[in-house]
Amino acid sequence: MTTKVLHEYRPRGSAVALFNCRSSEILVSGPAGTGKSRACLEKMHILCLKHPGITCLIVRKTLASLGSTALKTYREIVAAEAIEAGIVEFYGGSAEKPPQYRYYNGPGGAVGSSIVIGGMDKPSKVMSSEYDVIYVQEAVELTETDWQALTTRLRNWKLSFQQLIADTNPDKPTHWLKTRCSEGTTVMLESRHEENPEIFDDNGKVTEHGREYITKLDALTGVRKLRLRKGLWVAAEGVIYDEWDPSIHLIDRFQVPDSWPRWWAVDFGYTHPFVLQRWAEDGDGRLFMYAEQYHTHMLVEDHARSVLDLVCPGAAANSAAGTHGTWREPKPRAIICDHDAEDRATLERHLGMSTVAANKAVNIGIQSVQSRLRLAGDNRARLFRNARQCTADRPGFTGSKFTHMYRRRIRRVCMGRHTERTTRKGTRRRYGCTALHGSAERFGITSGHSVDQLLGGAIYASCNA
């Protein structure tokens, strides 16, 4: 017996184009709140109802982020009537099968179509299946490697066409996804607020809720307004490091092996922040910023005691880290600092260790950071930082405003000091990359990698990342 369910959805603009398009890769791009996600989910839902036996996938960079976004829209709006009628049921998964929504539209009321749920942070179950349609929410979060891997799973052929559809808010114009669209590999459909019936009614007039929401978007500033209100693929003014990608360079906290060499980078400050970053280098020369201290209105000796309390309990009270206390991690091979002679002397006295003056060569520092941010031959970058120690935006990488003065200071980061708060954390990174460049012998540091390339790129990239 066939169960009839009434569900109303009237697509507009890009949503209509999405329903009619049979291209292998489609990206729906636009401002926040245009109905992009719902359009993608509605198409997938209808395909599952009309074509029993197909297998689809809803995926995002992390599985956890789907619960309050795409899946909420699917459960409460798109498939609400079908779920209530028992046509669609949620299956929580097993050791062999991932969680999924099952459509009981097969022969005799058996399971016919299904929508699998997954995240690219746990790809094993996602990549072990074959699909007819894949929907990626907020696609800019993925790496191009993630995207390409998903395309290889479109080979179930229970549907006459195999398709990867995705939605996103715009990002920087050099993002790999925008490039893919510009080259014609992926079809881009532009979505606008007028397409969302909750914001604009059928007569094209803004609704009460729409007026309130648009007002919030209009209150945004800078690059966020251009992206989330206007739907433009733009970069923050003056951004130097287009190579920075949070999905690549931000990583979860992990236990750093004691065998990895350590490097510290310091930028002095009192009214403006004092910043000390601790970096580790793996066997392939990759740099990982695993800890950071960032304070204002503290004396240099107090900062020294603070870091010693963390790495060598008991040493701070004796002001001799080299002879008192037990180190919890390897001692740094070098401490690369701002050039302030008095502050350096104070830091050395209270740490019980010597420091190295940062190299202030501008171009070398920038190039060191850029080269470390790019993917190497093993498809991995050479600079990473702990995601828990990152704010949403970092100077020189993402949406922070970058004035001419700031650009000048950020160039000095690798090798020198700067005083602006937003620039100061960027200084540390280039301190590392540049200070170490070609200087191992001069600083008495033994390493298979040039010190400048080693720490300078790392430090500057992380502070701003």
MOTA-V112047 format. One line per field, one symbol per residue. ss: DSSP state (H for helix, E for strand, L for the rest). phi: phi as a letter, one per 20 degrees, with the letter a starting at -180 (. if undefined). burial: + if it has 16 or more other C-alpha atoms within 10 Angstrom, else -. Layout:
# MOTA-V112047
ss->???
phi->???
burial->???
This chain:
# MOTA-V112047
ss->LLLLLLLLLLLLLHHHHHHHLLLLEEEEEELLLLLHHHHHHHHHHHHHHHLLLLEEEEEELLLHHHLLLHHHHHHHHHLHHHHHLLLEEEELLLLLLLLEEEELLLHHHLLLLEEEEEEHHHHHHHHLLLELEEEELLHHHLLHHHHHHHHLLELLLLLLLLEEEEEELLLLLLLHHHHHHHLLLLEEEEELHHHLLLLELLLLLELHHHHHHHHHHHLLLHHHHHHHLLLLLLLLLLLLLLLLLHHHHEELLLLLLLLLEEEEEEELLLLLLEEEEEEEELLLLLEEEEEEEEELLLLHHHHHHHHHHHHLLLHHHHLLLLLLLLLLLLLLLEEEELLLHHHHHHHHHHHLLLLEELLLLHHHHHHHHHHHHLLLLLLLLLEEEEHHHLLLLLLLLLLLLLLHHHHHHHHHLLLLLLLLHHHHHHHHHHHHHHHELLLHHHHLLLLLLLHHHHHHHHHHHHHHL
phi->.eeececdbdfclffffffeedffccdedrffnenffffffffffffffecgofcccdbbgcffffgecffffffecfdgffffenfccedfnbfecffadddecegmnffdebdedbcffcegffeeddceccddelffffeffgffffffeebelecfcdbddbcaefcffeggffffffenfdeddedcffeeffdcffenefefffffffffffffclffffeedemeecdfgmfedfffcgfdeecffbfffffefdcdcccfacfefeccddccdefdnfdcedbbdbbdlcfgfffffffffeebgnfffdlbffccndfebgfffbdecgegfffffffffeemceccfffdfffffffffgfffffefemcfdbbbfffddefccgndcgefcfffffffffeggcbdbdfgfegfffgffgffefeflcgffemddafcfffffegfffffffef
burial->----------++-++--++----++++++++++++++++++++++-+++--++++++++++-+--+---++-+++-+++-+++---+++--------+-++++++-----++++++++++--+-++--+++++++++++++++---+--++-++++--+--+++++++++++--+-++-++----+++++++++++++++-----+---+---+--+-----++++++++++++++++++++++++-++++--------++++++++++--++++++++++---+++++++++-+---+++-+++-+++-++++++--+++---+-+-+++++++++++---++--+++++++-++++++++-+++++++++++------+++++++-++---+++++++++---++-+++++++++++++++++++++++++++++-++--+-----+++++++++++++++++
